[in-house]
Amino acid sequence: MSVFLLRWPHQHEEAVFSSSEDRIRARDGSIAVEGPSIVLQGLQARSGFAKPAAFKLPSDRVSTLNWFSRAAEGLFTVLFPGDCRICGVPLLSISRLPVCPECLATIHPIEGNVCSICGERVLSAYAENDADGLRRCPLCRRIERPFNRAVAYGSYDGGLRELIHLLKYNGVRPAANVLGRMLAEAIGALEPAFGQPNIAVIPVPLYKARRRQRGFNQAELITRAALKLLPPERFHLMCDLLLRTRDTQSQIGLTSHQRRENMRGAFAMARAEDVIGREVLLVDDVYTTGTTLSECSRVVRRAGASQVWVATVARTLKNPSFNVARMEGFEQDLASA
């Protein structure tokens, strides 16, 4: 299905959804909000019905606009039929994002006990906080992470995984706006820990050849969308500061040791002086084993950053039914490798 972008003569905010509801949970009600129909906004602007805050449209005009909105969306559906790219159900409303509201409603933030350092799921045996008030997973009890804390919005499975893939591998760029809202909420969870008024935000870069092939860096697109929803004076986007100096093979199927070797020396700072003494927020789409973000954190710390934080849209989480003995043995292997 092709994605169609509607433009109207009058400027207005871009709407990711049309008549469908944006059901992503918002922090303090400011990160994800329900948006009006893109058709209705255009009709209001063109017909002169756009109203100031203190003016209320007569009920007959509201009914007329609603009728026009439904008719226009119905015509669009007839002329440009398409299905949800996740579940395959026919889409019934105009939207730049080819995903139905029901699939978006299945995406929820991570709940339950997670590690205060890396964000991994913590089983009941490790659910108690340490003396410093932090809850640590077995691995974070044994090793020191190169970052202060990593947070993620949701679990990397189901609808969230598919939404990230739509952006990353299918080039559906409107998905970045929805993912950006999730990222903004994850960043909001870190805000109380920031010690400086201005944070340097660095998206994890792609190698130049891969970026040319893809046409964009998904981490950068998501970060830009998220920062539109956060205080501009607090966060300073620096996309050209961290460089990927060589291409790396896919991490899928590699052992923990092979992953670290694959990423070793793959990143470098373009201008170390820009992060000396500053707090840095590293951003990526997914935190899997943490190898990539850990390597980026080491490079940024060696450049002189005072603190390094990590925020991602999604994170792989251990299955809660995963055998405890196997899990601890696996983590011990990671720590000693």
C-alpha positions, 0 to 999 in steps of 0.5 A: 500500500502507498502512503498518501500525504494530504496537504491543505492551503492553510498551515496546521499541525501534522496529524499522524492519525485522522479520525482514529484515536491515538491511544498511546499513554501520555506522561502528564497528558502532553506526550500523546493526545487525541488528534482531530481528523485531518479532513475536518481540519482542512475543511474548517480552514477552507470553509472559514469555519475555523473558530477561535478558542472562545467561539463555539460553532452552531450545532448545525454547522458541526453536523455539516462538517462531521458529514463532510468528514465522514464522506471524504474519508469514505471516498478516500477509502473507496479510491485508495483501499488499504489494509493495516500493515500489522494485522491486515484488517482494512483501514476505514479512516484516512491516516498517514500511518497504515496501522489500525487503532486496534493494533496501536491499542495493544502497545503498552509501556513496560510494567512490573519490576525492572532493573533500575540500571539497565531496564531488564525484567527483574525476577522476584528473587531480586525485586528488593531495592539495594541500600541506595534505593536502586533495584538491580538485576543479577548482571548489574550487581556484578558489573559496572555499566558504562552508562548511568541508567537505561530506560525504554518505553515498551517491550520489543515484541508484538505491535511495537516490534512491527511498528519499528520494522515498518519504519526501519525496513519498510520506510514508513516514516510517519511511524517515527512520530508515534514512536517519538511519542513513546520515546518522549515518555521514556525520556521523561522517566529520566528527567528527575535524574538529570543534573544539568539544565542542558542535555546533549542528545545523540542518536546512535549513528548508522554507517554512511553506506547503510544510511545512504541505502536506507535513506535515513537513520531511524534513531535520528527520526524518532529522536527529532519527533520526541524532542518536539514534545519536550522542553527545547531549552533542556535538550540539544540534538547533536546528530553529527557528534558520534560517528560510526567509523566502520560497518558491522555485521548483524548481531543476530546469532552472535555470542556475547563475546562476539557482539562486543568484538563486532562493536569494538572500535566501531564508533568515534567522537567527531568533536570531543570538546563538545561533550567534556563535562556535559551530560549526554543522552544516547538514543536508539530504537531498540535495546537488545543486549545493550552491546551497541549502546554500551560501546557508544557509552564508553566512547562518549565517556572517554571523550569527557562526558560527565554522565551518560544516559540511555533511552530507547523506544523498545527493549527485549525482555526476558520471558517471566517463565524463563528458568532462573538457573539458566538465566543466572548461568547465562548472565554469569557467562556474560559477566565473565566473557 
